[in-house]
Amino acid sequence: MDYKQLGLTKQELVEMYRMMRLIRVFEENAIAYFKQGIVIGNMHMYIGEEAVATGVCKALTKEDYIASNHRCDGHLIAKGADINAMMAELMGKENGICGGRAGKMHQSAPEVGLLSANGIVGASQTLGTGHALYCSLFAPGRVSVAFFGDGGSNQGAFHESMNMAAVWKLPVIFVCENNHYAISTNVNTATAMGSFYQRAAAYGVPGVRVNGNNAIEVYAAAKQAVERARRGEGPSFIECDTYRLRGHHEGDEQTYRTREEIDEVIKNNDCINNMKKLLVAEFGWSEEEDAAMIKSIEDQVAAAVQFGIEGEPMKVEDMESNLYAE
Ligand SMILES: Cc1ncc(C[n+]2csc(CCOP(=O)(O)OP(=O)(O)O)c2C)c(N)n1
């Protein structure tokens, strides 16, 4: 389906384009401040995969739930989380989204439906299924999305979650972000058939594979899945064929792939360029408009960095607060 069939306006496309750029600039800044020791902790970037979060979250409302993993920045930003508080979190500050206690991969933002991201590969499927059980029992009409990787799709939790969600017709959308690698393991060396969407049929769940670097394709699949879930017809599975442009973590030497492989994606299938090309072709999007958008995003992220820098560092004596109920 193209953008016209989906009823997307120019303004909506520009907003999606801006969202992808915002996620990227946020993360590029996080990397720059990580290298200076101002952002701390483990850094697993989402750069290259922005179309997935953008396309999926466009089909959601603020009240819907998302379950995320170690690459949660993109999901959080696309769901509408406060980027000032996120940047402060990465710096371990009291004004961070979790008071500086969560760092990069354990962030939560219940106000936008993310109860907690986490680093256990495969856990987001089970959490997303649990959120969907809550929706079906107590909040009918709301849906839940589970984001996970190709590596996470080879965990037992994948099958247990899909089976339970299908049996109970839970309103959950399983979104596999197939970025071709689980740390250094290429998907083709660890996964029979090299793809996942066919597995959905084993649970009687609709499964599709889309170009995960095309936000419109992702949105089209997500919209259909969300509508099905809201109607009470149960789960769907979307495999987004995407690509991680940074290492598994910052500092990864990436000896398992070539520079040419990465450059090929940047040149021919980068999600931001894909959307820009469409805007240029359909609406005459100009370089001036592009530069103005980039400048406004850089200013927005610079303000987030400043907010983080000005925050008070988390205090060691407060480290155990919020661990146990009062
Ligand atoms: C249960 C579990 N096993 C192993 C790890 C170590 N680990 C961290 S990230 C990762 C790879 C995850 O790959 P994938 O699910 O494809 O997500 P990606 O990192 O590519 O986004 C592994 C094996 C972990 N965190 N949790």
The ligand as an ORCA input file, in Angstrom:
! r2SCAN-3c Opt
* xyz 1 1
  C      18.646    -14.225     27.785
  C      19.868    -13.494     27.250
  N      20.787    -14.182     26.568
  C      21.881    -13.540     26.067
  C      22.053    -12.213     26.292
  C      23.276    -11.477     25.722
  N      22.852    -10.662     24.574
  C      22.620     -9.338     24.707
  S      22.082     -8.639     23.283
  C      22.179    -10.110     22.477
  C      21.807    -10.213     21.026
  C      20.415     -9.837     20.764
  O      20.160     -9.912     19.390
  P      18.778     -9.510     18.811
  O      17.689    -10.108     19.606
  O      18.803     -9.814     17.360
  O      18.705     -7.941     19.051
  P      19.682     -6.810     18.494
  O      20.771     -6.653     19.504
  O      20.173     -7.226     17.174
  O      18.801     -5.615     18.424
  C      22.621    -11.122     23.306
  C      22.793    -12.524     22.901
  C      21.066    -11.525     27.026
  N      21.172    -10.217     27.284
  N      19.969    -12.182     27.481
*
